[in-house]
Amino acid sequence: MNQKSGMVLKILSIFESGLFLKIFSVFITGLWIAGLILGNISIITLAIILLIALSVVLYIHRDNLQEIFQTDSNIIVEDERTQLINEKAATMTFGIFVAVIIYASIVLIALRDSYPQLSQAGYTLFLAAVFCFILYFTSRAYYTRKF
Amino acid sequence: MKNYQILRIIVAIFVGTVVGLSVTIGTILPAILAIIIGAMISYIYKKKTNEILEDERITKVSEKASRISIVFFSISIACIGMLLIILRNEYPDLTQAGFTLSYAAVALLTLYYIFYWYYDKKYGS
C-alpha cells in the first residue's frame, strides 16, 4: 500500500517539476500558434484552459518558483544590474510608446473623413492607450503604498 | 513640486480639450499645435524652475510601475490581437483591430529591446 502511494506521489511530482512545466508551456504556445494559423477558436480555448491550469500550479508554488526552475544549475536569473536595466528600459519604452500610440490614434481619428478605412485602427490604438494608462496608474498606486 | 503638478494638470486639461475638439471637428492642425504648445510650456517650466520636481522614491515607483504595466499590457494586447485575428471568420469587422493590436505589441517589444540594448551598453554589459 505504502509502495503504491509512494509511486503515485512520484508520478505527481513529475507534473510539478521545472522541466515538465517548461515543456508544458511550450506545448501551450504551440496550441496558440496552431489556433492562430488554423483560425480555430476551440484550440485557443484549450490553450487558455491549460494556461489557467498552469497558472494555478505556479500560484500554489509561488514561494519556491526559483527552486523549481533552477534545480539543475545555480544561475542567477536576475541580478540588481539587470533589474535596473529592465526598469530603465521599461520607463523609456512606456513613455515613448504611449505618446506614439496616442498621437497616431489622434491623427487616424481626425482623418476619418479622408481615410475612413483606418478609423477602426485609430479607435483601437486610443483604447489601448487608455488601458495602458489604467494599468500604469493602478500599479503606481500599488507601489506608492508599498514604498 | 506642487506648482509643477498644478501646471501639468492645467496643461493636460488644455491639450485634452483642444485635442478632443479637434477630433470632433475632424481637423488635425489644432491638435498638433496644442500638443506642441503643451510640451513647450512643460519643458520651459522644467528648465527655469529651481524646485525639486522628482525625488528618488517617485523615480523608483514610476520605474517599477512602468515595468509591470509593460509586462501586463504587452501580454494583454498580444492575446487580444491574436484572438481577434483567429476569429476573423466569425467577426471579420474586428480583424483590423486585431492586426493593429498585434503590430502594436511587436512595436512595443522592439522598442523595449532597443532600450534594453542601449542601457545594457550604458551600464556595461
Interface residues (C-beta under 8 A of the other chain):
Chain A: W32 G35 L36 G39 N40 I41 I44 R81 L84 I85 N86 E87 K88 A89 A90 T91 M92 T93 F94 G95 I96 F97 V100 I101 Y103 I106 V107 I109 A110 L111 R112 D113 Q120 A121 Y123 T124 L125 A128 F131 C132 L135 Y136 S139 R140 Y142 Y143 T144 F147
Chain B: V19 S22 V23 G26 T27 I28 A31 I35 R57 K60 V61 S62 E63 K64 A65 S66 R67 I68 S69 I70 F72 F73 S76 I77 M82 L83 I85 I86 L87 R88 N89 E90 D93 Q96 A97 T100 L101 A104 A107 L108 L111 Y112 F115 Y116 Y118 Y119 D120 Y123
